[in-house]
């Protein structure tokens, strides 16, 4: 899987994230502080990672900033991206399963290395729900991206 990764700071957890994704066999496309010469501002690099997903150049994104909040807000402004700020494995599982999230937002401050691995395990193990209600909610979000209401 090709995963676009952004971080506004070159923190140990961000470096561990990149290494862990590569160790799991994923191709990593770095943005922000993870790619020398890029603009490291959280809004800029999170948008860049999210646009890779929206354009189909990446299968998923992982966006990071100090709290994870700004990165998730920026990524969610890109039509077609459903970013979820996950601070534990249960939330990561639910975000993939029920929300069909295609971008994982992480806090550089709160995410330890063991917790990071638990979150990634849950994120990649979860299967997207085919339940009609769950799919209907995701379709409604897609319509919001287009600026119209779902019926």
N, C-alpha and C positions, 0 to 999 in steps of 0.2 A: 504494500500500500504506500502511496506517496502522501506524505503528511507535511503540511506547511506549518512551521513553528516560529512563533515570535516571542520576544521578550524585550522589555524596555531597559532591563539591566542584565549585565553579565554576572549573574548570581550562581552559586554552586548548584542550586536545584534546577536552574535552567540548563546548565551543562549536563547534569545528570539526566534530565529529561531527554535531551538529544541523544546521549549515549545509550540510554535505555531503549528508545525507539529504534535506533540502529541495531542494537543487540537483538531486538525482536524481529528483525528482518525488514523494517520499513525504510523507505527512502525519505530522507529529511531535507526539506527546503527551508533554510534558516532566514529569518528576517530580524531587523532591529539590531540590538546589541549582540546578537548571535552571528551577525554577518557584517564584518568590518566594512565601513563605508556607508552602511544604511543609516537612515534616520532612526534613532532609538526611541523617539517619543511614543508612548503607549498607543495613542490614537492612530498614529501613522503606521507603525509596524503591525498592529492588530488588524487594521484595515487591509494592509498588504497581504497578510496571511489569509484573511477571509476572502479577499478577491480571488486568490488562487483556487479556493474551493468553488466559489460562485462561477468561475470561468471553466471549471472542469480540469484545471491543471493540477489539482491536488484532490485526493479523495476526502481528506479531513484536515482540520487545523487544530493546533493547540496554541492558545494565546495566553501570555503571562504578563502580569504587572504586579506591583507590590501587594495589592489586595485581591487582584483578579477582577475587580468590579469594572474598572475603566476599560480593560481589555475586552471584557464580555460586552459592554455597551457598544464599543466601537465595532466589534465584529458583527453584532446583531443589526447594525445599521446597513450592512451590505445585503441587498436582496438575495434570498435563497440560502442565507446562512442562519442556522439555529444554534447559537452558542449557549452553553450552559456552564455557569460557574459551579464547580464541584469541589467540595472540601472533604468529601469522604467517598468511599466506594459505593455505598448505597445510592447516593445522589447520582453518581456517574452511571450506575446501572440503569436507574430510572430515566435519566436524561436520554440515553440511547434507546431504551426499550419503549418508553411511552411518548417521548418528544421527538424521536428520530433526529436527535442533535447531531450535527456534523462538525461542530467545533467545541472543543473542551477548553474552558477558561480555568486557569489555576492561579492561586496566590503564591507569590514568591516568598512571602513572609510566613504563611501558615503551613505550607506543604513541606514536610520532612521527606527524606529519601524513602523510608519504609512506607509512608502514606502515599507517596507518588506511585510506587509500584502497585499498591492495593487499588488505587484509583484507575491506573492503566489496565490492570487485570480485569476489573469490572467493566470498564469502558469497552474493551475489545471482546470480552466474552458475551456481552449482552446482545440479544437478537432483537431487532426492531419488531414491535408488535404489529400484527396484521388485524387486530381487533378493529371493527368498523368505527367505534367511537374514537379510539386513539388516532386512526388514520384521518377521520373527519376533523379532528383538532389540528393536525399537521396541515391539512389542506386549507383550513381557515387561516392559519399563519401565512401560508403561501399567498393567499388572496390579499392579506394585509400588505405583503411585500409589493403587490401590484397596485395598491391604493384603492382597492375595492372591497366590498363586504362579500362574505360567502353566504350562499343561500342554502 
